[in-house]
Amino acid sequence: MPLSAPEVVVVGCGLSKFAPERADGTPIDWIVEAALAALGEAGVEPGVIQHSVVAYESEIIARQLTMGQVVQDALGLCPRPSVRVEAGGGTGGAGLRTAFAYLRGGLCESLLVVGADAVGRQVPSTTVRQVYAMSGDVDFEMAAGGFFSAYYALMMREHMRRYGTTEAQMARVSVKNHRNALSNPMAAMPLALTVDEVLGSPLVAAPYKRLDCAVLADGAAALLLATPRWAREHARGWRGRPRVDFTGSGCGTDRMRLGDRPQPYPGLAHFRAKREAARMAYAMAGVREPRRELDVAEVADPYTGVELQSYEDLGFCAYGESGPLTERGVFDLGGELPTNTSGGLIGQGAPPGAMGLAQAVEIVRQLRGECPRERQVPNARRGLADIHGGTASLCVVSIFERRN
């Protein structure tokens, strides 16, 4: 981005509850709910918003083609422009990056980015499995009967082989994230668990058990982003809150099939795309020592081991150190770098179009000091949101900073 590119501020944010099953509407209804919450917080009328980004993974599970146009209509944003974004599990993060680029590039001065999906129980599990299978390489992986739980399990087994990472260390991630969700009224799976209960849950794909896995959920999230000039002119609610800027964005990709990824390094144990996305975001935001300079993080955790791997590829620690540091509580509330304070995908829930946006909502509220006392990180000034699709075949990393 050029040095003269406009700054981007978060004007408002909103969530619609994540739940294993929401029988109270459709993804469009939940988007409207989250968007109105964001606009209400910002003190902004829909008619002054200049652009929108609508993020959802699949028309099949959304049960609506061209959902972006329907959302424009439902929110009263016509005839302003809109664009739809899709990137598998990274859809919400890709929507956030698209919004950042539009604002920094001068295409608009205000942009509402919304995301949702319906992957809970109101959609048949066979349909969800088919859509997720099509998120891989349809010509090879789907025909061979592969599925993402198995791919992630293979990656984690390699991590365990290389570094001695244990199932108990992974289980601590599940305990932490479910516990953090207890103070999040929007979370789908708040639970008080023990390591033994996680280890004793039914096997899914070794080493992963059921309680090592994120919960499929319905839900939506929204953020209103703008230039500071536009926010000062139009956003009554923003002027009374601490200013949070969107200061860095990075994106990386990797080969779809695990067997095609570079060997022996990074191989199966690491996410090359995540390292690239983090490098770009850190350079833009001026972050040199992530674990020391970040105060809070939301990290992709479709499985507990993925969170451990992500710590390493995001530069929070050296390769192989994530398990021991988790045992020491480094990433717990009260630790050196509290991570997934919302509950993450494991505790809060995992609707693909909303996940990356919900992470950003949590980071913004942490930086403003607006989270419930039980999970508020004291004096948080800078935070990171990390989300990816596939087996991290596309990753997006976003950095936010409190300015005043």
C-alpha positions in Angstrom: 0.0 0.0 0.0 1.3 3.5 -0.7 2.4 5.6 2.3 -0.4 8.1 1.6 -3.2 5.4 1.7 -6.0 6.4 4.1 -6.1 5.0 7.6 -8.8 2.5 8.4 -10.8 2.7 11.6 -13.3 0.3 13.1 -16.5 2.3 13.5 -18.8 -0.4 14.8 -19.1 -4.1 15.2 -21.9 -6.6 15.9 -22.6 -10.3 16.3 -25.7 -12.5 15.9 -25.6 -15.4 18.3 -23.6 -18.5 17.2 -25.5 -21.8 18.0 -25.4 -25.4 16.9 -28.9 -24.8 15.5 -30.8 -21.6 15.0 -34.3 -22.2 13.9 -35.2 -18.6 14.2 -34.4 -17.5 10.6 -31.9 -17.7 7.7 -28.4 -16.4 7.2 -29.9 -13.2 5.8 -31.8 -12.6 9.0 -28.7 -13.2 11.1 -26.7 -10.8 8.9 -29.3 -8.1 9.3 -29.2 -8.6 13.1 -25.4 -8.4 13.3 -25.3 -5.4 10.9 -28.0 -3.4 12.8 -26.0 -4.1 16.0 -22.9 -2.7 14.3 -24.7 0.4 12.9 -26.4 1.0 16.2 -23.1 0.9 18.1 -21.6 3.3 15.6 -24.6 5.7 15.5 -24.8 5.4 11.7 -27.8 5.3 9.4 -27.6 2.7 6.5 -28.2 5.3 3.9 -24.8 7.0 4.3 -22.7 3.7 3.9 -20.9 3.7 0.6 -20.1 0.0 0.0 -20.6 -3.5 1.4 -18.8 -6.8 1.3 -20.8 -9.9 1.9 -18.9 -13.1 2.9 -20.4 -16.5 2.8 -18.9 -19.9 1.8 -21.6 -21.6 -0.2 -24.9 -20.9 -1.9 -25.9 -24.5 -1.1 -25.7 -24.2 2.7 -26.9 -20.6 2.6 -29.9 -21.8 0.5 -29.7 -18.5 -1.5 -27.9 -17.6 -4.7 -26.7 -14.0 -5.0 -27.1 -13.5 -1.2 -25.2 -10.2 -1.4 -27.9 -8.5 -3.4 -30.6 -9.8 -1.0 -28.6 -8.4 1.9 -28.2 -5.0 0.1 -32.0 -4.9 -0.2 -32.7 -6.1 3.3 -30.4 -3.5 4.8 -31.6 -0.6 2.7 -28.1 -0.2 1.0 -29.3 -0.1 -2.6 -28.2 1.3 -5.0 -24.7 1.4 -3.5 -22.1 -1.2 -4.7 -21.5 -4.6 -3.1 -19.1 -7.5 -3.7 -19.3 -11.1 -2.5 -16.2 -12.9 -1.1 -15.7 -16.7 -0.7 -12.6 -18.5 0.6 -13.8 -21.6 2.4 -13.1 -21.5 6.1 -11.2 -18.3 5.5 -14.2 -16.5 4.0 -14.7 -14.0 6.8 -11.0 -13.1 6.9 -11.0 -12.7 3.1 -14.0 -10.4 3.4 -12.1 -8.3 6.0 -9.0 -8.0 3.8 -11.2 -7.1 0.8 -12.8 -4.3 2.8 -9.4 -3.1 4.0 -8.1 -3.0 0.4 -11.1 -1.1 -0.9 -10.8 1.6 1.8 -7.0 1.9 1.5 -7.3 2.0 -2.2 -9.8 4.9 -2.1 -12.7 3.2 -3.7 -14.9 4.3 -0.8 -14.7 5.9 2.6 -17.0 3.6 4.5 -17.7 -0.1 4.1 -19.9 -2.5 5.9 -18.5 -6.1 5.8 -20.9 -8.9 6.9 -20.6 -12.6 6.9 -22.7 -15.7 7.8 -23.3 -19.3 7.0 -25.8 -22.0 8.1 -23.9 -25.2 8.9 -25.8 -26.1 12.0 -28.4 -28.8 12.4 -31.0 -27.2 10.2 -28.9 -28.1 7.1 -28.5 -31.9 6.6 -25.1 -33.2 7.7 -24.7 -34.9 4.3 -25.0 -31.6 2.6 -22.5 -29.9 4.8 -20.0 -32.8 4.3 -20.4 -32.6 0.5 -19.8 -28.8 0.5 -16.8 -29.2 2.7 -15.5 -32.0 0.5 -15.8 -29.7 -2.5 -13.6 -27.2 -0.7 -10.7 -29.5 -1.4 -9.3 -30.6 -4.7 -12.5 -32.1 -6.3 -10.6 -33.9 -9.1 -8.3 -35.8 -6.7 -9.1 -35.6 -3.0 -12.9 -35.9 -3.2 -12.6 -38.8 -5.6 -10.2 -40.5 -3.3 -12.6 -40.2 -0.4 -10.4 -37.8 1.6 -11.8 -35.5 4.3 -10.4 -32.6 6.3 -10.4 -34.2 9.7 -8.1 -36.9 8.3 -5.8 -34.3 6.6 -5.5 -32.2 9.8 -4.8 -35.4 11.8 -2.0 -36.4 9.4 -0.4 -33.0 9.8 -0.7 -33.1 13.6 0.8 -36.6 13.8 3.8 -35.3 11.9 4.1 -32.5 14.4 3.9 -35.0 17.3 6.6 -37.1 15.6 9.0 -34.2 15.1 8.6 -32.3 18.4 7.0 -34.7 20.9 3.8 -32.8 21.1 1.3 -34.7 23.2 -2.5 -35.3 23.1 -2.7 -33.8 26.6 -1.1 -30.6 25.4 -3.8 -30.4 22.6 -6.5 -31.2 25.2 -5.4 -28.1 27.2 -6.4 -25.9 24.1 -9.9 -27.4 24.2 -10.2 -26.8 28.0 -9.0 -23.2 27.5 -11.3 -22.3 24.6 -14.4 -23.9 26.0 -13.7 -22.1 29.3 -13.2 -18.8 27.7 -16.6 -19.2 25.9 -18.3 -19.4 29.3 -18.2 -15.6 29.5 -19.3 -15.1 25.9 -23.1 -15.0 25.6 -22.8 -15.3 21.8 -20.9 -18.6 22.0 -22.2 -21.9 20.9 -20.3 -24.3 23.1 -19.4 -22.9 26.6 -18.2 -25.7 28.7 -16.2 -26.3 31.9 -14.0 -29.3 31.0 -10.9 -31.2 32.2 -8.0 -32.5 30.2 -9.2 -36.1 31.0 -12.7 -35.4 29.7 -11.2 -34.2 26.4 -8.9 -37.2 26.2 -11.8 -39.5 26.9 -14.2 -38.1 24.3 -15.0 -40.2 21.2 -12.2 -40.6 18.6 -12.8 -38.7 15.3 -9.4 -39.1 13.5 -6.4 -40.0 15.6 -5.1 -38.0 17.5 -8.3 -35.9 17.4 -11.2 -36.6 19.6 -14.6 -35.0 19.5 -13.7 -32.3 22.0 -10.6 -31.5 20.0 -12.8 -30.3 17.2 -14.6 -27.0 16.4 -18.4 -27.0 16.6 -20.4 -26.4 13.4 -22.7 -23.5 14.1 -25.1 -21.0 12.6 -24.4 -17.3 13.1 -23.3 -13.9 11.6 -20.9 -11.1 12.3 -20.5 -7.5 11.0 -18.0 -4.7 11.1 -18.4 -1.1 9.8 -15.0 0.2 8.6 -14.2 3.7 7.4 -11.6 6.5 7.1 -11.2 8.7 10.1 -12.6 11.7 8.2 -15.8 9.8 7.3 -16.2 8.4 10.9 -15.9 11.9 12.4 -18.5 13.2 10.1 -21.1 10.4 10.2 -20.6 8.1 13.3 -22.0 9.6 16.5 -21.3 6.4 18.5 -17.7 6.1 17.3 -16.7 9.5 18.7 -17.4 8.3 22.3 -15.3 5.2 22.1 -11.6 4.4 22.1 -10.3 4.6 18.6 -9.2 1.2 17.1 -7.4 1.2 13.7 -7.0 -1.7 11.3 -3.3 -1.4 10.7 -2.1 -4.6 9.0 -3.4 -7.2 6.6 -1.6 -10.2 5.1 -2.6 -13.2 2.9 -0.8 -16.4 1.9 -1.6 -19.5 0.0 -0.3 -23.1 -0.3 -0.7 -26.2 -2.5 -4.1 -27.7 -2.1 -2.9 -31.3 -1.7 -0.7 -32.1 1.3 1.4 -34.4 -0.7 2.4 -31.6 -3.1 3.7 -29.3 -0.4 7.4 -28.7 -0.2 9.3 -31.4 1.6 11.0 -31.8 3.9 10.3 -28.3 5.1 7.8 -26.9 5.9 6.3 -30.3 5.1 3.2 -31.5 6.8 3.8 -30.1 10.3 3.6 -26.4 9.4 1.4 -23.9 7.5 3.6 -22.1 4.9 0.7 -19.8 3.9 0.2 -18.7 7.5 3.8 -17.7 7.8 3.5 -15.6 4.6 0.3 -13.9 5.7 1.8 -13.1 9.1 5.0 -11.7 7.5 3.0 -9.4 5.4 0.7 -8.2 8.2 3.5 -7.7 10.6 5.5 -5.7 8.1 2.6 -3.4 7.4 1.7 -2.9 11.1 5.4 -2.6 12.3 5.3 -5.7 14.4 8.8 -7.3 14.9 8.4 -9.5 18.0 4.8 -10.8 17.9 4.6 -12.5 21.3 6.0 -9.4 23.0 4.2 -6.7 20.9 0.7 -8.3 20.7 -1.6 -8.2 23.7 -4.4 -10.5 22.5 -5.0 -12.9 19.6 -7.7 -14.8 17.9 -6.2 -17.8 16.1 -7.7 -20.4 13.8 -8.6 -23.5 15.8 -10.7 -25.9 13.7 -8.8 -28.5 15.8 -6.8 -28.1 18.9 -3.5 -29.1 17.3 -4.1 -26.5 14.6 -4.0 -23.8 17.3 -0.6 -25.1 18.5 0.7 -25.2 14.9 -0.6 -21.7 14.3 1.2 -20.3 17.4 4.5 -21.4 15.7 3.7 -20.2 12.2 2.5 -16.8 13.5 5.8 -16.4 15.2 4.5 -16.6 18.8 7.1 -19.2 19.6 9.7 -21.4 17.9 8.8 -24.6 16.1 8.0 -27.4 18.6 7.6 -25.0 21.6 3.8 -24.5 21.4 2.9 -27.6 23.4 5.2 -26.8 26.4 4.2 -23.2 26.4 0.5 -24.2 26.5 1.2 -26.3 29.6 2.8 -23.2 31.2 -0.4 -21.2 30.5 1.3 -18.6 28.2 -1.8 -18.4 26.0 -4.4 -18.5 28.8 -6.3 -15.5 30.2 -3.7 -13.9 32.5 -0.9 -15.4 30.5 1.7 -13.7 28.3 -0.5 -13.7 25.2 -4.1 -14.6 25.8 -5.5 -16.3 22.7 -9.0 -17.1 21.6 -10.5 -15.2 24.5 -13.9 -15.5 22.6 -13.7 -19.2 22.8 -12.4 -19.5 19.3 -14.0 -21.8 16.7 -14.0 -24.6 19.3 -15.9 -22.6 22.0 -17.7 -19.9 20.1 -18.5 -21.8 16.9 -17.5 -22.1 13.3 -19.9 -20.7 10.6 -17.3 -20.1 7.8 -18.5 -16.7 6.5 -18.7 -15.3 10.0 -15.6 -16.8 11.8 -12.9 -14.3 10.6 -15.2 -11.4 11.2 -16.2 -12.6 14.7 -12.5 -12.9 15.6 -12.1 -9.2 14.6 -15.1 -8.2 16.7 -13.5 -9.9 19.7 -10.2 -8.2 19.1 -11.8 -4.8 18.7 -13.8 -5.2 21.9 -10.7 -6.3 23.8 -8.8 -3.2 22.6 -11.7 -0.9 23.6 -11.9 -2.6 27.0 -15.5 -3.7 26.3 -15.4 -7.4 27.0 -16.9 -9.0 30.2 -14.5 -8.7 33.1 -13.9 -12.5 33.2 -12.2 -12.4 29.8 -11.1 -8.8 29.4 -7.3 -8.5 28.8 -6.1 -5.6 30.9 -4.7 -2.6 28.9 -4.8 -4.4 25.6 -3.3 -2.1 22.8 -2.7 -4.4 19.9 -4.4 -7.6 18.7 -4.2 -10.2 15.9 -6.9 -12.2 14.1 -5.8 -15.3 12.1 -8.2 -17.4 10.0 -7.7 -19.9 7.1 -9.5 -22.1 4.7 -8.9 -25.7 3.8 -5.8 -27.2 5.4 -4.5 -23.6 5.5 -4.4 -23.4 1.7 -5.4 -19.8 2.1 -4.7 -17.7 5.2 -5.5 -14.2 6.3 -3.9 -12.3 9.2 -5.3 -9.0 10.4 -3.7 -6.6 12.9 -5.7 -4.0 15.0 -4.4 -1.3 17.3 -5.9 1.0 19.9 -4.7 4.5 19.1 -5.7 6.7 22.0 
